[in-house]
Amino acid sequence: MTANRTPAFSYRLGLNQPRSSPTVRRLTEMADMVGRDTAGALRIEVFPESRLGPDPQMLADMRAGQLEYFVAGATLGDLAPTSALPLLPFAFAHSAAVFAALDGALGERIRSELAGHGIHAFRHCLQNGFHHLTTANRPIATAADLKGVKIRSPGGAIAREFFAEFGAEAGYVPFSEMYAALQQGRFDGQSEPLGVVLALRLYEVQGCLSLTGHWWSGFTVLANGAAWRALPADMRTIVEGHLERAALLQRQDTEQINAAGAEELARLGMRVVTADCDSFRNALGPLYARWRDKAGADGWRLLRAYAGELPA
């Protein structure tokens, strides 16, 4: 950023991810490049680790115009119902298919729903990855092993319904409080990608890792609509270009971390098992029927165009 220049626009970006994560690193690079290419006229400050509050508060602040940018996880279902569809259990087999959907027509539908609430959603989402289960003492080898287990989940209706199908209870604490909640035994386990388990050192408070890949999750970069429109067109073009670059690099970074995660967590002392995923899939017919009805014919058609055959 050009030194000693007072920016015409000073914006903040809030997210819950660890400071050391690829997400924060790439978004910080983006902010620096935006400052450079606008000659200091637009300053974006990145606030990781929920420093601006938990996700529901940051989302509310962004909608109210008190925060310009927010990186959302699985918190948008009430505003954009279609945003829940990529999170359906076992809907996608790999990240490339998810991003084809979100960069394409399914993402356009989600972005249109958010625009109806005064939110500008950037096209290129960020990677979190496929979720697996960790538990304190007993691995989840089959769906039956979830009965009676209390799991910290990212929140949202799909997570609640998924775990309820197997007699488990899904609860929520903010991302920044997860380690303490698991350490204190408030939850038996949790659902996140392997990179998160490593970044938050959850292997210190969870002894078992069950490889399930039960659903995918990512992050959507959002802007308050009025704040976004207040920027001159050339600044918006600069931001979009650098956010696209940051997103594509962050996807690669995170994919590499997740791919090596099981081996690294085993090295760090976790007991790693590969779960019987068919035992989960075979029980999901009622959940899929409910979400097919919620999505409507058009939404379900868009999902199937990218995901292919879905659990019956």
C-alpha positions as a LaTeX table, in Angstrom:
\begin{tabular}{lrrr}
\hline
Residue & $x$ (\AA) & $y$ (\AA) & $z$ (\AA) \\
\hline
Met1 & 0.00 & 0.00 & 0.00 \\
Thr2 & 1.19 & 3.48 & $-0.78$ \\
Ala3 & 2.69 & 4.97 & 2.38 \\
Asn4 & 1.30 & 8.02 & 4.18 \\
Arg5 & $-1.90$ & 8.19 & 2.17 \\
Thr6 & $-5.24$ & 8.35 & 3.96 \\
Pro7 & $-7.47$ & 5.78 & 2.24 \\
Ala8 & $-10.69$ & 6.95 & 0.67 \\
Phe9 & $-12.23$ & 3.65 & 1.78 \\
Ser10 & $-11.21$ & 1.74 & 4.91 \\
Tyr11 & $-12.97$ & $-1.64$ & 5.07 \\
Arg12 & $-12.74$ & $-4.56$ & 7.49 \\
Leu13 & $-12.96$ & $-8.27$ & 6.69 \\
Gly14 & $-13.93$ & $-10.67$ & 9.47 \\
Leu15 & $-13.62$ & $-14.46$ & 9.60 \\
Asn16 & $-13.23$ & $-17.26$ & 12.11 \\
Gln17 & $-10.20$ & $-19.07$ & 10.66 \\
Pro18 & $-6.84$ & $-19.39$ & 12.44 \\
Arg19 & $-4.24$ & $-16.76$ & 11.71 \\
Ser20 & $-1.84$ & $-19.41$ & 10.40 \\
Ser21 & $-4.36$ & $-20.91$ & 7.96 \\
Pro22 & $-4.10$ & $-20.69$ & 4.16 \\
Thr23 & $-7.41$ & $-18.83$ & 4.21 \\
Val24 & $-6.08$ & $-15.96$ & 6.30 \\
Arg25 & $-2.74$ & $-15.94$ & 4.49 \\
Arg26 & $-4.30$ & $-15.70$ & 1.03 \\
Leu27 & $-6.88$ & $-13.10$ & 2.07 \\
Thr28 & $-4.15$ & $-11.01$ & 3.67 \\
Glu29 & $-2.21$ & $-11.18$ & 0.41 \\
Met30 & $-5.37$ & $-10.11$ & $-1.40$ \\
Ala31 & $-5.79$ & $-7.11$ & 0.88 \\
Asp32 & $-2.17$ & $-6.07$ & 0.35 \\
Met33 & $-2.52$ & $-6.33$ & $-3.42$ \\
Val34 & $-5.75$ & $-4.32$ & $-3.40$ \\
Gly35 & $-3.99$ & $-1.58$ & $-1.42$ \\
Arg36 & $-1.11$ & $-1.62$ & $-3.86$ \\
Asp37 & $-3.25$ & $-1.54$ & $-7.00$ \\
Thr38 & $-5.54$ & 1.20 & $-5.71$ \\
Ala39 & $-2.53$ & 3.30 & $-4.68$ \\
Gly40 & $-3.73$ & 3.16 & $-1.09$ \\
Ala41 & $-7.23$ & 4.42 & $-1.81$ \\
Leu42 & $-8.85$ & 1.19 & $-0.55$ \\
Arg43 & $-7.57$ & $-0.38$ & 2.65 \\
Ile44 & $-8.88$ & $-3.80$ & 3.69 \\
Glu45 & $-7.95$ & $-5.01$ & 7.17 \\
Val46 & $-8.27$ & $-8.75$ & 7.84 \\
Phe47 & $-9.48$ & $-9.83$ & 11.30 \\
Pro48 & $-9.12$ & $-13.63$ & 11.79 \\
Glu49 & $-9.99$ & $-15.93$ & 14.70 \\
Ser50 & $-13.41$ & $-14.38$ & 15.36 \\
Arg51 & $-11.83$ & $-11.18$ & 16.66 \\
Leu52 & $-14.88$ & $-9.28$ & 15.45 \\
Gly53 & $-17.26$ & $-11.74$ & 17.10 \\
Pro54 & $-18.73$ & $-15.20$ & 16.39 \\
Asp55 & $-20.08$ & $-15.92$ & 12.92 \\
Pro56 & $-23.74$ & $-15.04$ & 13.64 \\
Gln57 & $-22.66$ & $-11.64$ & 14.99 \\
Met58 & $-20.33$ & $-10.93$ & 12.06 \\
Leu59 & $-23.09$ & $-11.87$ & 9.61 \\
Ala60 & $-25.54$ & $-9.57$ & 11.38 \\
Asp61 & $-22.98$ & $-6.75$ & 11.50 \\
Met62 & $-22.22$ & $-7.17$ & 7.81 \\
Arg63 & $-25.92$ & $-7.02$ & 6.93 \\
Ala64 & $-26.34$ & $-3.91$ & 9.09 \\
Gly65 & $-23.42$ & $-2.13$ & 7.42 \\
Gln66 & $-21.20$ & $-2.25$ & 10.51 \\
Leu67 & $-18.79$ & $-4.68$ & 8.80 \\
Glu68 & $-17.92$ & $-4.49$ & 5.11 \\
Tyr69 & $-16.69$ & $-8.05$ & 4.41 \\
Phe70 & $-17.42$ & $-11.38$ & 6.08 \\
Val71 & $-16.24$ & $-14.89$ & 5.21 \\
Ala72 & $-19.23$ & $-17.16$ & 5.85 \\
Gly73 & $-19.25$ & $-20.89$ & 6.46 \\
Ala74 & $-22.44$ & $-22.92$ & 6.89 \\
Thr75 & $-24.42$ & $-19.95$ & 8.18 \\
Leu76 & $-26.40$ & $-18.82$ & 5.14 \\
Gly77 & $-29.27$ & $-21.31$ & 4.95 \\
Asp78 & $-31.88$ & $-18.93$ & 6.32 \\
Leu79 & $-30.97$ & $-16.24$ & 3.78 \\
Ala80 & $-30.14$ & $-18.45$ & 0.79 \\
Pro81 & $-31.80$ & $-21.87$ & 1.12 \\
Thr82 & $-29.98$ & $-23.20$ & $-1.95$ \\
Ser83 & $-26.64$ & $-22.64$ & $-0.17$ \\
Ala84 & $-27.37$ & $-25.69$ & 1.98 \\
Leu85 & $-27.54$ & $-28.11$ & $-0.96$ \\
Pro86 & $-23.76$ & $-28.54$ & $-1.52$ \\
Leu87 & $-23.54$ & $-29.55$ & 2.15 \\
Leu88 & $-25.85$ & $-32.56$ & 1.79 \\
Pro89 & $-24.16$ & $-35.72$ & 3.09 \\
Phe90 & $-22.36$ & $-37.71$ & 0.40 \\
Ala91 & $-23.68$ & $-35.46$ & $-2.37$ \\
Phe92 & $-20.23$ & $-34.91$ & $-3.88$ \\
Ala93 & $-17.30$ & $-37.25$ & $-4.25$ \\
His94 & $-14.57$ & $-34.66$ & $-4.76$ \\
Ser95 & $-13.94$ & $-30.95$ & $-4.48$ \\
Ala96 & $-13.63$ & $-30.35$ & $-8.24$ \\
Ala97 & $-17.33$ & $-31.19$ & $-8.68$ \\
Val98 & $-18.33$ & $-28.92$ & $-5.81$ \\
Phe99 & $-16.44$ & $-25.97$ & $-7.23$ \\
Ala100 & $-17.84$ & $-26.58$ & $-10.70$ \\
Ala101 & $-21.28$ & $-26.23$ & $-9.13$ \\
Leu102 & $-20.45$ & $-23.19$ & $-7.01$ \\
Asp103 & $-18.53$ & $-21.37$ & $-9.74$ \\
Gly104 & $-21.39$ & $-22.18$ & $-12.11$ \\
Ala105 & $-25.18$ & $-22.25$ & $-12.19$ \\
Leu106 & $-25.78$ & $-23.51$ & $-8.65$ \\
Gly107 & $-23.56$ & $-20.74$ & $-7.32$ \\
Glu108 & $-25.42$ & $-18.19$ & $-9.43$ \\
Arg109 & $-28.66$ & $-19.27$ & $-7.78$ \\
Ile110 & $-27.10$ & $-18.88$ & $-4.31$ \\
Arg111 & $-25.64$ & $-15.48$ & $-5.15$ \\
Ser112 & $-29.02$ & $-14.32$ & $-6.48$ \\
Glu113 & $-30.73$ & $-15.36$ & $-3.25$ \\
Leu114 & $-28.16$ & $-13.46$ & $-1.20$ \\
Ala115 & $-28.47$ & $-10.38$ & $-3.42$ \\
Gly116 & $-32.14$ & $-10.30$ & $-2.51$ \\
His117 & $-31.01$ & $-9.59$ & 1.07 \\
Gly118 & $-28.61$ & $-6.80$ & 0.13 \\
Ile119 & $-25.51$ & $-9.01$ & 0.17 \\
His120 & $-22.90$ & $-9.20$ & $-2.58$ \\
Ala121 & $-21.40$ & $-12.70$ & $-2.73$ \\
Phe122 & $-18.17$ & $-13.13$ & $-4.67$ \\
Arg123 & $-18.18$ & $-15.86$ & $-7.26$ \\
His124 & $-15.19$ & $-17.93$ & $-6.17$ \\
Cys125 & $-15.73$ & $-19.72$ & $-2.86$ \\
Leu126 & $-12.91$ & $-20.92$ & $-0.64$ \\
Gln127 & $-12.08$ & $-24.47$ & 0.35 \\
Asn128 & $-12.65$ & $-26.02$ & 3.75 \\
Gly129 & $-12.96$ & $-29.60$ & 2.55 \\
Phe130 & $-14.65$ & $-32.89$ & 3.28 \\
His131 & $-15.54$ & $-33.50$ & 6.90 \\
His132 & $-14.47$ & $-36.42$ & 9.01 \\
Leu133 & $-15.30$ & $-37.32$ & 12.60 \\
Thr134 & $-13.01$ & $-37.17$ & 15.60 \\
Thr135 & $-13.92$ & $-38.51$ & 19.02 \\
Ala136 & $-12.28$ & $-38.60$ & 22.39 \\
Asn137 & $-11.96$ & $-42.30$ & 23.11 \\
Arg138 & $-13.98$ & $-44.49$ & 20.74 \\
Pro139 & $-13.82$ & $-44.35$ & 16.93 \\
Ile140 & $-16.95$ & $-44.18$ & 14.79 \\
Ala141 & $-16.55$ & $-47.26$ & 12.59 \\
Thr142 & $-20.21$ & $-47.52$ & 11.50 \\
Ala143 & $-23.27$ & $-45.31$ & 11.67 \\
Ala144 & $-24.50$ & $-47.30$ & 14.69 \\
Asp145 & $-21.52$ & $-46.04$ & 16.69 \\
Leu146 & $-22.95$ & $-42.51$ & 16.61 \\
Lys147 & $-25.88$ & $-43.37$ & 18.84 \\
Gly148 & $-25.79$ & $-41.27$ & 22.00 \\
Val149 & $-22.73$ & $-39.28$ & 20.88 \\
Lys150 & $-22.69$ & $-35.50$ & 21.25 \\
Ile151 & $-20.94$ & $-33.87$ & 18.30 \\
Arg152 & $-19.83$ & $-30.29$ & 17.82 \\
Ser153 & $-20.92$ & $-29.44$ & 14.29 \\
Pro154 & $-20.63$ & $-26.29$ & 12.18 \\
Gly155 & $-24.33$ & $-25.61$ & 12.70 \\
Gly156 & $-27.24$ & $-25.56$ & 10.30 \\
Ala157 & $-30.29$ & $-27.73$ & 9.76 \\
Ile158 & $-28.56$ & $-30.37$ & 7.64 \\
Ala159 & $-26.01$ & $-31.12$ & 10.36 \\
Arg160 & $-28.73$ & $-31.43$ & 12.99 \\
Glu161 & $-30.81$ & $-33.74$ & 10.81 \\
Phe162 & $-27.85$ & $-35.87$ & 9.74 \\
Phe163 & $-26.71$ & $-36.64$ & 13.26 \\
Ala164 & $-30.27$ & $-37.05$ & 14.51 \\
Glu165 & $-30.80$ & $-39.83$ & 11.92 \\
Phe166 & $-28.21$ & $-41.88$ & 13.83 \\
Gly167 & $-29.26$ & $-41.00$ & 17.37 \\
Ala168 & $-26.50$ & $-38.44$ & 17.89 \\
Glu169 & $-26.87$ & $-34.88$ & 19.11 \\
Ala170 & $-25.37$ & $-32.02$ & 17.13 \\
Gly171 & $-24.38$ & $-28.94$ & 19.12 \\
Tyr172 & $-22.56$ & $-25.75$ & 18.32 \\
Val173 & $-19.94$ & $-23.52$ & 19.86 \\
Pro174 & $-18.01$ & $-20.85$ & 17.94 \\
Phe175 & $-14.97$ & $-22.08$ & 16.04 \\
Ser176 & $-12.61$ & $-20.27$ & 18.39 \\
Glu177 & $-14.09$ & $-22.11$ & 21.41 \\
Met178 & $-14.03$ & $-25.63$ & 19.96 \\
Tyr179 & $-10.73$ & $-26.78$ & 21.50 \\
Ala180 & $-11.82$ & $-25.77$ & 25.01 \\
Ala181 & $-15.26$ & $-27.33$ & 24.58 \\
Leu182 & $-13.73$ & $-30.67$ & 23.55 \\
Gln183 & $-11.09$ & $-30.48$ & 26.27 \\
Gln184 & $-13.78$ & $-29.90$ & 28.89 \\
Gly185 & $-15.85$ & $-32.83$ & 27.62 \\
Arg186 & $-18.82$ & $-30.70$ & 26.60 \\
Phe187 & $-18.80$ & $-32.70$ & 23.36 \\
Asp188 & $-17.67$ & $-36.25$ & 22.65 \\
Gly189 & $-16.38$ & $-35.34$ & 19.20 \\
Gln190 & $-16.60$ & $-33.01$ & 16.27 \\
Ser191 & $-17.02$ & $-32.77$ & 12.48 \\
Glu192 & $-14.45$ & $-30.80$ & 10.44 \\
Pro193 & $-11.92$ & $-31.37$ & 7.64 \\
Leu194 & $-8.49$ & $-32.70$ & 8.54 \\
Gly195 & $-6.80$ & $-29.35$ & 8.03 \\
Val196 & $-8.93$ & $-27.89$ & 10.81 \\
Val197 & $-8.05$ & $-30.75$ & 13.15 \\
Leu198 & $-4.40$ & $-29.96$ & 12.53 \\
Ala199 & $-4.71$ & $-26.17$ & 12.68 \\
Leu200 & $-6.63$ & $-26.19$ & 15.97 \\
Arg201 & $-4.48$ & $-29.01$ & 17.44 \\
Leu202 & $-7.61$ & $-31.01$ & 18.16 \\
Tyr203 & $-5.48$ & $-34.16$ & 18.24 \\
Glu204 & $-4.44$ & $-33.01$ & 21.71 \\
Val205 & $-8.00$ & $-33.44$ & 23.01 \\
Gln206 & $-9.36$ & $-36.11$ & 20.62 \\
Gly207 & $-7.85$ & $-39.57$ & 20.38 \\
Cys208 & $-9.67$ & $-41.08$ & 17.41 \\
Leu209 & $-10.17$ & $-40.07$ & 13.79 \\
Ser210 & $-12.85$ & $-41.75$ & 11.66 \\
Leu211 & $-12.47$ & $-41.15$ & 7.94 \\
Thr212 & $-16.00$ & $-40.60$ & 6.66 \\
Gly213 & $-15.88$ & $-37.73$ & 4.16 \\
His214 & $-19.53$ & $-37.30$ & 5.02 \\
Trp215 & $-20.00$ & $-33.83$ & 3.59 \\
Trp216 & $-18.14$ & $-30.93$ & 2.05 \\
Ser217 & $-17.97$ & $-27.37$ & 3.36 \\
Gly218 & $-16.37$ & $-24.16$ & 2.21 \\
Phe219 & $-16.43$ & $-20.42$ & 2.71 \\
Thr220 & $-18.22$ & $-17.67$ & 0.81 \\
Val221 & $-16.73$ & $-14.17$ & 0.81 \\
Leu222 & $-19.54$ & $-11.66$ & 1.29 \\
Ala223 & $-19.75$ & $-7.89$ & 1.16 \\
Asn224 & $-22.35$ & $-5.51$ & 2.48 \\
Gly225 & $-24.18$ & $-4.49$ & $-0.68$ \\
Ala226 & $-24.15$ & $-0.75$ & $-0.01$ \\
Ala227 & $-20.44$ & $-0.78$ & 0.90 \\
Trp228 & $-19.65$ & $-2.75$ & $-2.25$ \\
Arg229 & $-21.62$ & $-0.38$ & $-4.49$ \\
Ala230 & $-19.92$ & 2.61 & $-2.86$ \\
Leu231 & $-16.60$ & 1.59 & $-4.41$ \\
Pro232 & $-15.81$ & 2.98 & $-7.85$ \\
Ala233 & $-16.11$ & 0.43 & $-10.65$ \\
Asp234 & $-12.36$ & 0.19 & $-11.18$ \\
Met235 & $-11.84$ & $-0.64$ & $-7.48$ \\
Arg236 & $-14.51$ & $-3.33$ & $-7.62$ \\
Thr237 & $-12.71$ & $-4.87$ & $-10.59$ \\
Ile238 & $-9.43$ & $-4.87$ & $-8.66$ \\
Val239 & $-11.02$ & $-6.50$ & $-5.61$ \\
Glu240 & $-12.75$ & $-9.17$ & $-7.69$ \\
Gly241 & $-9.56$ & $-10.02$ & $-9.54$ \\
His242 & $-7.46$ & $-10.39$ & $-6.42$ \\
Leu243 & $-10.18$ & $-12.33$ & $-4.59$ \\
Glu244 & $-10.40$ & $-14.78$ & $-7.47$ \\
Arg245 & $-6.64$ & $-15.29$ & $-7.35$ \\
Ala246 & $-6.72$ & $-15.71$ & $-3.56$ \\
Ala247 & $-9.58$ & $-18.22$ & $-3.76$ \\
Leu248 & $-7.93$ & $-20.40$ & $-6.38$ \\
Leu249 & $-4.63$ & $-20.48$ & $-4.48$ \\
Gln250 & $-6.38$ & $-21.12$ & $-1.15$ \\
Arg251 & $-8.22$ & $-24.08$ & $-2.68$ \\
Gln252 & $-4.92$ & $-25.65$ & $-3.73$ \\
Asp253 & $-3.27$ & $-24.95$ & $-0.38$ \\
Thr254 & $-6.11$ & $-26.45$ & 1.63 \\
Glu255 & $-6.50$ & $-29.46$ & $-0.65$ \\
Gln256 & $-2.85$ & $-30.36$ & $-0.10$ \\
Ile257 & $-3.13$ & $-30.03$ & 3.68 \\
Asn258 & $-6.28$ & $-32.15$ & 3.81 \\
Ala259 & $-4.78$ & $-34.82$ & 1.53 \\
Ala260 & $-1.85$ & $-35.33$ & 3.89 \\
Gly261 & $-3.92$ & $-34.91$ & 7.04 \\
Ala262 & $-4.69$ & $-38.52$ & 7.97 \\
Glu263 & $-1.04$ & $-39.57$ & 7.80 \\
Glu264 & 0.06 & $-36.57$ & 9.83 \\
Leu265 & $-2.63$ & $-37.07$ & 12.49 \\
Ala266 & $-1.66$ & $-40.73$ & 12.82 \\
Arg267 & 1.95 & $-39.62$ & 13.30 \\
Leu268 & 0.74 & $-37.25$ & 16.03 \\
Gly269 & $-0.84$ & $-40.16$ & 17.88 \\
Met270 & $-4.44$ & $-40.35$ & 16.73 \\
Arg271 & $-6.01$ & $-43.74$ & 16.11 \\
Val272 & $-7.22$ & $-43.58$ & 12.48 \\
Val273 & $-9.97$ & $-45.83$ & 11.12 \\
Thr274 & $-11.80$ & $-45.86$ & 7.80 \\
Ala275 & $-15.52$ & $-45.86$ & 8.52 \\
Asp276 & $-18.12$ & $-47.97$ & 6.71 \\
Cys277 & $-19.68$ & $-45.11$ & 4.76 \\
Asp278 & $-22.40$ & $-47.31$ & 3.25 \\
Ser279 & $-23.84$ & $-47.69$ & 6.74 \\
Phe280 & $-24.43$ & $-43.92$ & 6.68 \\
Arg281 & $-25.58$ & $-43.61$ & 3.07 \\
Asn282 & $-28.14$ & $-46.40$ & 3.38 \\
Ala283 & $-30.02$ & $-44.52$ & 6.12 \\
Leu284 & $-30.26$ & $-41.15$ & 4.40 \\
Gly285 & $-33.34$ & $-41.66$ & 2.24 \\
Pro286 & $-35.68$ & $-39.68$ & 4.55 \\
Leu287 & $-33.20$ & $-36.79$ & 4.86 \\
Tyr288 & $-32.81$ & $-36.56$ & 1.10 \\
Ala289 & $-36.56$ & $-36.67$ & 0.58 \\
Arg290 & $-37.03$ & $-33.73$ & 2.95 \\
Trp291 & $-34.33$ & $-31.65$ & 1.30 \\
Arg292 & $-35.58$ & $-32.49$ & $-2.19$ \\
Asp293 & $-38.93$ & $-31.01$ & $-1.15$ \\
Lys294 & $-37.25$ & $-27.96$ & 0.42 \\
Ala295 & $-35.07$ & $-27.31$ & $-2.62$ \\
Gly296 & $-37.92$ & $-27.54$ & $-5.12$ \\
Ala297 & $-37.63$ & $-29.00$ & $-8.59$ \\
Asp298 & $-35.31$ & $-26.30$ & $-9.95$ \\
Gly299 & $-32.90$ & $-26.36$ & $-7.03$ \\
Trp300 & $-32.73$ & $-30.14$ & $-7.01$ \\
Arg301 & $-32.15$ & $-30.18$ & $-10.77$ \\
Leu302 & $-29.21$ & $-27.80$ & $-10.37$ \\
Leu303 & $-27.70$ & $-29.96$ & $-7.64$ \\
Arg304 & $-28.03$ & $-33.15$ & $-9.67$ \\
Ala305 & $-26.51$ & $-31.49$ & $-12.72$ \\
Tyr306 & $-23.21$ & $-31.31$ & $-10.83$ \\
Ala307 & $-23.46$ & $-34.06$ & $-8.20$ \\
Gly308 & $-24.92$ & $-36.79$ & $-10.38$ \\
Glu309 & $-26.72$ & $-39.64$ & $-8.67$ \\
Leu310 & $-27.68$ & $-38.89$ & $-5.10$ \\
Pro311 & $-28.44$ & $-41.28$ & $-2.23$ \\
Ala312 & $-31.99$ & $-42.59$ & $-2.55$ \\
\hline
\end{tabular}
